[in-house]
């Protein structure tokens, strides 16, 4: 009885906290000044149709660098604790023939889709994080299907490190070329033709580096989990 009472009180408290958000909700009829400036600047300043990418890569690019760093630290922690974890459990089993055949057919297509997503992030919905996760999902699928599939941790670590260093280097290039307040400013490269793949300055390169970094980090976690299962 006491347990249900605490659950009821917790739900009532949560409803009390969220009620003002629902009561005061109204559909915005126009953009606020900051959002309007982002939408205008994405095309006028950065030459890209995707305002979300303009915000993520340029206007709040430092936040994105912090998010990638958090992801890196999280994957390091997972890998560390997986190595220390007591090895108990069931060993992995081979995937069915249907799963193996499907994985062999779909994995290359999914990897290509991931690359497409982060190289076109300035033109359409998508970007580095999404593309990297899609590539990692392909690694997960082939790892589940093929019991002997292995990823080189050295290759993953080198790929993750080089993309991370290059990402920071692209940010520093803005400081060197454009000035002290232009960290991760992509306009030091040519803007290109609007809506073309090679446009929006350095944004496609920055997003590609983020995609490689995120994909390598998540694939490293999946590979560590796979190795852990094999050692049980």
Buried (B, 14 or more C-beta within 10 A) or exposed (E): EEEEEEEEEEEEEEEEEEEEEEEEEEEEEEEEEEEEBBBEBBBEBBBBBBBBBBBBBBBBBEEBBEBBEEBBEEBEEBBEEBEEEEEEEEEBEEBEEEBBEBBEEBBEEBBEBBBBBBBBBBBEEBBBBBBBBBBBBBBBBBBBBBBEBEBEBEEBBEBBEBBBEBBBEBBEBBBEEBEEEBBBBBBBBEBBEEEEEEBBBBBBBBBBBBBBBBBBBBBBBBBBBBBBBEEE
